[in-house]
Amino acid sequence: MSTRHLIMLGLMIVAPLSGAACDNQDGPEAVSPTAVPIAIPTETTNPTSLPPTAVPPSPTPTEPLAALVNGQPIFLAAYERELARYEQAQIELGIVPDENYHALVLDVLIEQVLIAQAAAAQGISVTPEEIDAKLAELEGESGDPGNFAAWLEANQWTRDEFKVALAAEMLTGEMVTAVTADVPTAVEQVKARYLQVDDPVLAEELRQQIRNGSDFGTLANQYSLDRVTAENGGNLDYFARGSLLIAPVEEAAFALEPGQVSEVITAANSEGVPTYYLVELIERDPQRPLSADMRYTMLQQTFESWLDGLWQQADIVRLIDT
């Protein structure tokens, strides 16, 4: 997931809040800010009463901004409040904040605005009654109104701020549901095995041995650098498109027929060093149910892709140095 995607599929405010509120009897605990979409005020008030003189009034002060997202403001005060919550949570967790955390916090705010704008464009919303019901549920789970109030105070939330944040989180959940509605429960999957070596000559020699009748699994067990899969003959089990980290290996597997072995595949590892692979397709299933992990990955990828589209199409102006 992109580092800017701090609002993650499945990371909802309800779960961490419920745990902290129910389990903490000695005092409230900080909740990781990455689990809490940030409330963004949409308007501000300024006194406009005129002095009882004929002197023309001074211009109304403009509240400082942190950013503009498609023309919608993110106020500096909202950014600073969330920055303080983030810093406190890092201290509570014993974590040294990333050097780029100021930019990350602003990106969370920007991304929340993007999601809210997309929801409005699609006519998706949460009602005040739904928000009040969820807030009441959380308060009830805390066991005591005092526990809930203490948790809010310890995490630098006013009740109104938290209510707005909860509404934003609920709206994000609605968008997750809408965006991922067409993600299937069953897709084409293949079962394959592979071996990995760091010598192109060896890779070609192994391919020739397989063509001459040597068992792929035995050679994977003997030579593959991936010792986790090598212990099982290089078996990758069933996987869908988009599941493997090494895209050329995945592409080769889906291009084969059962029993076929690929040509030598060259791909760079994380350090940019060439690595060489052979893949054998064992079976193909055109409509195999997705495992829970696979489907979660597909849901996450679908939502991330949608978010990337929002970022690419947005007019974003950052007005502070992060």
Helices and strands as residue ranges (DSSP letters): H 14-23, G 33-35, E 65-69, E 72-75, H 76-93, H 101-121, H 128-141, H 145-154, H 159-179, E 186-197, H 200-211, H 216-223, H 227-230, E 235-240, H 247-255, E 265-268, E 274-289, H 292-313, E 316-318
